[in-house]
Amino acid sequence: MSIEVSLKKPLLTLFLVVATELIGFGLIIPILPQLASQFAVKPIYIGLLMASYSLAQFIAAPILGGLSDTYGRKPILIVSKIGSCAGYIMLAFSHSYVWFLAARLLDGFSGGNISAARAYVADVTTPENRPKGMAVIGIAFGTGFILGPALGGFFYGLGKGHTPAALVAAGLSFIALLFTIFLLKEPPNRSKGERRSWAAFVSVLNMPAIRYLFLIQLAYMIVFAGFETTFSVFTHHTFGFDPKQNSLLFMYSGILGLLVQGFISRKSSKSIAGMVVTGFVVTAISFALLSQLTSFYGLLATLAVFSIGIGIVNTYLPSLVSVTVKGNNEGKSMGVYESIGSMGRILGPAIAYLTIFSSLEQLYLVYAVVLALGAMSFLWFKKV
């Protein structure tokens, strides 16, 4: 059964909200290292520039999720998209490291709106149809990560620096803002939680099942972020690929992930937890295969398996959180979920590059073991 016709307009708007956020984020990723090097800063400052978005999102996501419980999903989405537009305009006309960092922090704080978007989906879908709605958010993520770097590289290649790419990002965010203002309606059954307080956010951790799911999310994101930031190094050393070939591989994997999530969005599942386990197992198998790769065609096949696995996890894990949380705390739970994802994106690269393992093949084998253990741990989850 497909998503109801009445949901198509709000889900399209949420798709644009999230996709433009990630497209804008992706537009900047290819040029941040080059821009930072212009200022002759130390590598640690380049790393801070790259991590600043996730750090800000980590702080903002539970706050925006909680505020959306109290004041409404639509107002928070509107304010956050205004912040995104302002952040990209600031970036477009920044010509010092400090202003670049400030612009990325502003956009990261605004990027916490994804928690409000997920909460909106939870408000307007039934538990049976929730994976379909969450798949829309996942597809938006995939679209942003595919189109963002491609567009960013194109505009930067025009030879006019970072300004065109940043202005395009601002324009896309402005379009999403207009859609939110004129097409998105506040959910009639929005959960109304407590006013903003960190204690209220921590309250969602009182349930053992929620604590467990957040721990699973953290482990998964550490693995995924570690893979994302080491894969180009791996293919360069193993196959001699250059940046252009690696970008094509990321696009290939992203398109496959979109196809998987698009298929999922048209299906229902009686066991959301079972689908999460399936996603973990499939992804673990792909990492085990990566650790043993010797051929290019084997790489393409393994990336196909990997895309299926992450497509399943990215759809069903947030759905499982939303149907597990009790009380009127969906906004806060989605906020904490996004914050933990941001923490994983911060910790993943650091752990990967500071690892004691002698090769990336060994690291990917460890990733396979971690995900396999995560899948097995769901035996405990079923007892909670």
N, C-alpha and C positions, 0 to 999 in steps of 0.2 A: 504494500500500500504506500502511495507517495505522500509527501507532506501536503497537508490541506491547502486549498487554494488561498484561504484567508491569511496564510502564513507566508506566502511567496513574497509579498511586498516588504514586510519587515525583515525577512531573512536576506533578501537582496540588499537592503540598506545596511544590515549588519555585515554582510559580505564586503560591501564597499568600505565601511568603517575600518574593518580589520585589514583588508587587503591593501588599502592606501597607506595604512600605518606601516605595514611590512614592506610595501613597495618603496616608500620613502626611506625606511631603514636600509633596505637593500641598495638603493641608489647611492647611498653615501659610503657603504662598506668598501667598494673597490678603490675609492680615492682617499680614504682617511689615512692610510699609511704614507702615501705620497705627500699629502698635505702636511702631515706631522713632520716628515723629514725636512720639509722646507724651513721649518723653524729650528732645525738642528737640536732637537730635544733628545734626551736619553731614551733608550728602549722602554724603560719602565713607564715613561709618560705616554708613549705611543700605546702601550697596553692599557693604561688608564683611559685614554681616549676611546679605545675600542670597547672597554668594559663599562663606560660611564652610562650608556643607555640602559643596560641590564641592571646596574646598581640602582639607578633612579626608579626603574620599573618595579624592582623588588620592594622598594619603600612605598611606592604609590599604589600598587595594585590592591592591597587589602583596604587601604583608605578609600579609594574610589569605589570598590565593591561595597563597602559598608555604607558610604554616602548614597549609593544608588538604592540601597535598601530603604533608606530614610526619606530621601528627597525625590526619588524616581530615577529610572534608567535613562530616560531621554535627556533630562537636564544635565546629567553627568557626562553623557556621550557628547552633547553639544559643547560643553565647556572644555572637555578634553580635546576635541578636534580643533577648537580655537587655539588651544595651547600648542597643538602639533603644527598648525599653520604658522604661528608666531615663531616656533622653534626653527622651522626650515627657512623662514625669511631672515631670522637672525644669522643662521648658518650661511646663507647666500652672500651676506655682506660682512662676514667675519674675516679678518685678516691677521689674527693673532691666535696663538694657542689657547689663551684664556677664554676668548670669545667662542672658539670652536667647542671647547669643553662645556661652557655654559649653555650653548645651543643644544648639544647632545643631551645634557642633563634635563633641560626643559622638555625636549621631545620624549625623553624616557619617562618623566613624570606623567606626561600626557598619555604615553603608551600604556599606562596602567588601566586604560579604559577597556581593555580586552576582558577584564574580570566582569565589568558591567555588561558587556556584550554577551558573555557566556550566561550570566544571570538572567538576561532578557530571554535567551533561548530556553532556559529552564522554566521561566514563567509561562511561556506560551506553548509549551509542548507537554504531552503526557509522558510518563516514564517509558512507555513502549516506543514512542516516536522520538524520544530525546536524542538517541544516537544520530538520527537523521539531521536534526538541527545542529548538533555539535559538529557533524561532518561538514556543514557549511562553513563553520569557523575554521576547521582544519583545511578545507579547500582554499579559503582566503589566505591562510598562512602559506600554503604551498604556492599560490599564485604570486604572492608578494615576494617570496624567496626566488622564484623563477624570473619574474619580470624586473624586479628591482636591480639586481646586479647587471643584467643585460642593458637596461636603459641607462643606468649610471655609467657604465663603460662607454656607451655610445655618446652621451652628452659630454663626458669628460674628454672624449677623443676629438671633439670639435675644436679643441685648442683654446678654450676660453676659461679654463680653470673649473672650479667647483660650482660657480654661481648658476649656470644653466640647470645642472642636475638638482640643486637645492630648490630652485624656483619651480621646477616641474613637480617636485615632491610637495611643495606648498600648494600648488594648483590642484593636485590630486586630492590632498586633504581637504581643500576648500570645496571641491565637488562633493566629497563624502559628507561634509558639514551641511551643505544645502539639502542633500537627500535626507539627512537626519532631521533637519528642521521641518521640512515640508511633507515627508512621506512616512516618517516613523511615528507611531502612536504609542503612548504609554500603556504597558500591559494592564488589562483590567484586574488581573489577579496577582499583582506584584506583591511579593512578600515584604512586610514592613518590619525591619529589624530595629535594633537599638541605635542611638546616635553614636557618632564616631568616638571610639576609644580603643586603645590597643588591647585592653582587657576583653572587650567584646570580640575582637578578632581571635584572641587566644581561646575564647570560650568554645570555638568550634573544634578545638583539639581535645575537648573533654571526652569525646567518643573514641574508644580504642580503635574502632574500624576506620575512622577518619584519620587518626594519627598514622595508622598503618598505610593508608592510601597515599598520604602525603610523603611518607618515607619512600614508598615505591616510586612516586613521581620524582623525588629528588634523585634517587639512584638512576632512574631512566634518563633524566635530563643531563646528569653528569656524563653518562655514557654517550648520549647523543651529541652533546656539545664537544666532548673530547674527540669523537669521530669527525665531526664537522670541521674542526680546526687542524686535524692531522691528516685528513684524507689526501689533500693535495701533496703533502710531503711524502706520503706513502706511495702514491702513484708516480711521483717524480723519481723516487729511488728505485721503485720496482719496475716501472715501464718506461721511464725517461720522458714522461709527459710534461708539456709546458703549460703555462697558465691558461691559454686558450683551450687546449684539450681538456684540462680539468674543469673549466667552466661548462664545456659541453657535457661532461659527465654529470655535473651537478644538475644541469637542465634535464638530462635524460632521466635521472633518478627522480627529480621533482615532478616531471610530467607523469611518470608511472605512479607516483604517490597520489597525484590528483585523480588519476583514473580509478585507483583503488577506493579513495574516499568518495568519489562521485558514485561509484557502484554501491558503496555502503549506504549512502544517503537515500537510496531507493529501497532499502531492505530494512526489516525489523529483526530483532533477535530476542529470544526468550531468556538468554543468559548473557547479560552484559559482562559479568565477571569472567565467564568462560571465554568470551571474545578477547578480553584483555590478556588472559593466559595464552591464548592462541597467538596474539601479536607478539608477546614476549618470547615465546618459543621460536617463532619464525625469525624474529630479529636475532636471537641468539645463534640460530643456525647460520644466518648470513655472516655474522662475525667470525664464527668458526671457519667458514669457507674462505673469508677474506684472509685469515691467518695462514692459509695454505695455497694461495693463488700463485699460478705461474703463467697463465695465458690471458690475453686480452678478452677473448670470448668468454672465458670463465669469469672475468671481471664484470662484463655486461650481465651475465646470467645472475651473478651474486647480487649485483645492485638491484636487479628486478625482485629478487627474494627480499632484500632489505627494504625496498619501497613498499612491498605488501605488508611487511611486519610493522613498520612505523605508521603506515596509513591506518592500520587496525588500532594500534595503541593510541594514536592521536585522536581518534574518534571516540573510542569506548572508555578510556581511562577518565576523562573529565565527565562523561556521562555517568560513570559509576560513582564518582564523588557526589554529583548532584542528586542522585537518587538515594544515596546513603545518608546524607546529612539530615538531621532532624530539626524541626522548628523552622522559624522564619529567618534562616541564616544562609540562604543560597548565595546572596550577593557576597557576604563575607567569606563563605567557603570558597567561592570562585576566585575571590581576591587573594586569599592565602595560597590557593592552588597556583595562580599566576606568579606570586612572589617566590614560591618554591621553585617554579620553573626558571625564574630569573636567577635564583641562587645557583641552580644547576648549571646555567649558561656561564656563570662567573667561575664556579669551581671546576667545571669540566676541563677547559683548556689548561688551567693551572696544574691540575692533577696529571693531565696527559703529558705536559712538557717537563714536569718535575718527577716523573715516574722513575722508579728504580729499575724498571725492565729495560733490557738492552736493545730491544727492537720494537717497532710498531706491530709487527706480527704477534709478538708476545702480548702486547697491550690489548690487541683485538681479541686474542684468546681469553684474556681475563674478562673483557667485556662480555664475551659469550657466557662465561661461567656466572657472572653477576646476574645477567638476565635470566639464565636458567634457574638460578636459586630464587630469583624474584617470582618466577612462574610457580615454582614448587611451594613458595610461602603462601600462596592463595588457598592452600589446604587449611591453614590457620584462619584465614579471612572468612571462610565459609562457616566456621564455628562461632564467630563473634555475633 
